[in-house]
Amino acid sequence: MHSADYVPHLNQVYVFRGGNGREYLNDLHALDCATFTWTPVRSTGTIPLARANHSSSLLVNTRELVIFGGWNGRERLNDVHILDIDTSTWSKPEIGGELPHPRAGMSLTACQDRLYLFGGSGTSSKCFHDLQILDRKELRWLDVNVVNEEHEIYYPGGGNAARSDAGMYGGGGPTQGFFDNAQHGEMMQLTGQNRQQRSQRLLPMTSAAASMTHHIIMTDESQHGMGGSHHYAANYPLYHANPNDEDSASTITLLGRGPGRRAGHSATVVNRFIYIFGGSCGADYLNDLFVFDTDPPPTPLVNEPTSLQLLQTRLQHFFNESEFSDVTFVVEGKRIYGHKLMLCLVSDCFRAMFTTGFRESTEKEIEIPNCSYEAFYAMMA
């Protein structure tokens, strides 16, 4: 019912307490990891209301602890509070964008300057399976679009606030994932078969790679993650230049396949990857494991023509051209240049003429009698 976050520069774990079985709390304590000593953290500013089942995450770059939502004994919350760790000062900033539904039991995970909010339970204990993204620099909840696996895009009307308690965009939960602008990432469920392959990729990131703006993939399915994909109209270009150097990317597009509805799950960052494990929805308790690749390598679009397409296109250049021609037809005193190989491929008549000992097989010029030039030209074309 509480939250705990490790603060690297202090070598301490900050715990924002929830309920103790009798009442809801909002006090902050620090565990010194060197001496294993607990001390209360005295803070000022706009201290969060007492609550439980909230979520928190540490923004390492700005040394800020962010608290979101939870349950205060009367209602679910969707407020955001930020603690400046260096000054122990709380603030409740004005957050732009469409606010997520009030909820409890969700996960909040920080990567660079963004916080990724997933799942949780809303009113009437409805479980969510949406991904909300809070940008610390912009201080706003980013707009989120949905793309299915066929790379068709759907812009849900009304923003996040228009979503029903049943889940993201309401209804059966569209297939979704994540990429910024035109860059897309990867979301996959870790199973015994692919765990080893994934572990080979979890090498320490270079500083350049680790500093990139994040890209996530994630798929929403129907309840408990067992639904099929949904299809929406309109095309979206997926393969553009890497947008990581953009100053601002306030619209996120989701694609992929990932966790179903849940609350009480855990989310952990390892390098650029975010792992989500377990949770529950109603009477179902889950033990599945999903991973977000927050900054996958760009997927190149290979659009080379096939050999047949090249042949068809380039042959047009050599039609009735003397270059590389090995046979010339004379029709009504006019010349039409040809190529024996191509003629044998497309005509049984020419194949018999050039391969079965007819005198035309050795002649460089062949006169075609009793035929107009226009008719023979049309036949050759």
N, C-alpha and C positions, 0 to 999 in steps of 0.2 A: 504493500500500500504506500510505501515511501519510494524515493528515487535516490540513486547514488551515482556520482560521477567523479572520475579521477582527474585531479588538477595537476598536470605534470610539473609546472614551474614551482609549485609548493610541495610536491610529493605528498599530497593529501587527497583523501576522498571526502567530497562534500555530500552530505545526506540531508535532503529536504524531507522532513518527516511527514507522514500521513497520519492516519488514525492510530490510536493505541488500544482500541477496543471499547473505549468509553467516550472518546471525543476525537474530533478532527483537529489536527495540529498544523502549524506553519513555521516551526522553528528550524533553524539550520545548524548542523553540527559538522565538525571536521575531524577526521581520523588521520593522525600523523603516521605515515607508513614506516617511518624510521623508528619511532618510539612506541607505536601502537597505543597512542594516547588520544582520548576523545576530549575535544574542547568545543564549547558553543561558539558559533560565529555571530558576533553582534553586528547587525546591519541597520541601515537607515533607508529612507526613501519610501516608495509605495510598495510595502511588503505584501506579497500575495495573501489572499484570504486562506484560512485553514481549509484543507482539502485532503483527499486521498485518491489513489489510483490515477494520479496525474503522470505526466512524463517530463523528462528533463534531458538536456544534453549540453555539453560544453563546447563552445566555440574557441578552439585553441588560439587561433590567430588574434582574436580580440580579447581573450581572457574574460569571457562572459559565460555565465550560466543561464540557460533559457528554460523556463518552466511553462508548460502548456496544459490547459484544461484540467480534467479530473472531476471529482464528485465532492460536493461540500455538505452532504447530508440532506439537501433539499433538491438540488438540480445538478445536471451536468454542465460543465463549463467549456468555453473555447477561448479564454483569455490568454495573453502572452505577457510574461514578466521576465525581465532581464536583470541579472545581478552582475554589476561590475566587480570582479573579484579583487582587483587591486584596491578599490575604495570601499568595498562592502556596501555598495549603494544599490538599492532596488529601483527600477523604473518600470512603468507600464506604458510603452510607447504606442502611438497611434499607428496601427498596422493597415496598410492599404490592401486593395484587392478584395476578392470575395472570401469571406471568412468560412473556415470549415464548420461543419455541424458541431455543436457541443457534444463531447464524448468523454469517456473514461476508458482506461485500460489499453490505450494506444501506445505506439512506440514513436519516439522522436530521436532521430539520428543526425548528427552533424557531420558534414563533409565540406571542408573548406569554409566558404561563407554562406552555405545553404543548410537548411534543416529539413529533413524528410520525415513527414508525418504519415504513418500508415496504420489503418485499421482502427480498432477500438469499438466500443459499444455506445449506442445512442439511446434515445427515448424508447421505451417499451423493450429494452434489452436487444434491440436490433443491432447486429454486427455490421461493421463497415469493412469494405475492402478497397477503399480509395487511397490514392497517393496524393498528398498535398505537399507543396514545396514552398517554404518560407525563405525569401532572400534577405539576408541580413543587411546587405548594402542598400538595397532598395526599400527595406522595411515594408514589404508587401508580400501577400500570398500570390504566387505567380499563376497566370492563366494556364490551364491544362487542357489540351486537346487529346483526342484518342485516335489512334491509327490501328487498323487491323493488320493481320499478317500479309494481306494482299496489297499493302501500302496504299489503301484508300483512307481518306481522312474524314472525320466527323467532328463538327464543332457543336458541342452540346449547348443548347440555349440556356440563358439565365445564369451561367457561371456556377461556381461551387455552391452558392447559396440556394440554387434551385434544385439541388439534388435531394432525393427522398431519403428517408431514414433507412430504406432497404439497402442502400449502398450507392456507389458512385454512379451518377447519372440515372439512378433509379432502375427499376425493372430487373432484368436478368443479369446485369453486369457485363458490359462490353469487354471484348478483348482489348488489352492495352499494354503499353510499355513506355519507354521514355527516350527522347533525344532532344537536344537543343537545336532550334532552327531546322537545319536539314541533316544534322548528324544523328545517328542512332546508335544505341548501345545493345547490351545483351542481358537478358534475364533468363535464368534456367533453374530448374529444380535439381538439387544434388541428390543423386541416387548412388548405389554401390558401384554402378557401372561407370559413371562419369566423375566420381569423386577424385579418383587418382589423377585423371586428366586435368581436373581443375586445380588440384594441389600443385601440379607442376608449374602452373602459371602464377602462383602466389609468391613471386620473388619480390625483393625490395624494389620499390619504384624509384626511378631517378627523380631528382628534384624538379626537373622540367615537367615530367609526366605527372608528378604529384600535385603540381600547382595548377593544372588545367581545370577549367570549369567542368562541372560534373555532368555525366550522362548516365541515365539509369534506364533499365528496362524492367518492365513489370507488366504482368497480365492480370486483368481482372476476369474472374470466371463467376459462374453462378455459385450459390451457397455451398461452402465446403470445397470450393475449387474444382468442381466436377462438371461445370457447364461447358458448352461449346462456344466457338468464336462467333462474333456478330459482324455483319458487313454493312458498310456505310458508303454513300456515294461521294464522289469528288476525288480527284487525283491529287497527290502531293509529291513534289520532287524530293527524293530521299538522299540523293548522292550529290552533294555540293561540297565546297571546300570546308575544312574543319573550322567550326565557328568558335573554338575555344579562346581565341584572342579578342573576341568581341567584348566591349565594355559592359554591355547589358544584354541579357537574353530573357525578357520577361514573359515569354510564351514558351511553354514546354509541351512537347507532343509525346504521347505515350504509345508504346507498342510492345508486344511480346506476350509471354505467358508466365503467370506467377501465382502468388498466394490467393486463396479464396478468403471469404469473410472470417474474421477472427478478432479476438481481444485477448489481453493477458499474454501476448507473445513476447519474444525478446528480439532485439535488433542490435547488431554489433558491427563496427567498422574494422576492417583489416585492409591496410593500404587503401586502394581505391574501391574495394568491394564492401558491400553491405550484406550481411547475412541475417535472414529472418527465420526463426525457428518456433514451431509449435503454436501454442495458444489454444483457445477454445471458442466455440460458437454454440450457444445453447447447451445441450447435453453432450455434444461431441468434443472430445479432447484430441488435439492434433499432435503429431510428432514429425511433421514434414519439415524439410529444410530448403530454403530458397536463397539465391544469391543475386544481388544486383552488381553488374559491372558498371561503375559510375562514369568510366571514361574509356570505352572500348576503342580499339583501332578502327579507323574508318573503313567501311566496306566498299571496295572499288566496284564500279559498274563496268563490267566487261561487255562491250557492245560491238565487238568485231564481227564483220559479216562472215557467213559460212563460205566454204570453198565453192559451193554451188552458186551462192549469190554473187561471189566475185567473178566466177566464170560467166554467168549470165550478163553481168554488167560490163565486163571488159570485152566480151566478144562483140558487143555492138560497135566498139571502136574499130575493129578489124573487118567489119562487113564491107565487102566490095572495095577493100584497100589492097594495093599491090604489096604492101609490107607483109612478109612471111607467107604470101600467097604461093601455092605450089600447083595451081591449075587455073586456067583462064577460059571462060566460056565466051564464044563469039556468037552473038544473037543479033540478026539484022545489021551486021557490020559493026556492032558496038560490043565492047568488052565488059564482062562482069567477072571480078576476081573472086576466087573461092579457096577453100582449104580442105584437102581431101579427108583429113582426120575428122573434122567437124561434119562434113557431109556424110561420111560413113556412119557416124554416131546417130544421125537423125533420119537417115533415109536408107531403106533396104535396097532401093534401086541403085543409088550411088555406091553403096557398099559392094553390090554385085559387079558394078561397072569397074571399080578400082581394085578389086581383090581376086577376081576369078579369071584373069587372063584376057579380058577384052583389050583391044588395042588402045582404048582410051586410058588404060592404066599407065601407059608409058608416054602419052602425049602431054605436052605442056599446054597446048591450046586445043579446045574441043569446040567444034562448030555445032550449034544446035539449029537444025532446020525445022521448017514448018511451025514456028512458034514466034509470037511477037515478043519484042524486048520487054514491054511492060508486064506481060504475063510471067515471063521467066524471072524478072526482077522481083515481082511480088512473091513468087514461089520461093526464091532464095531468101527473101527477108523473113 
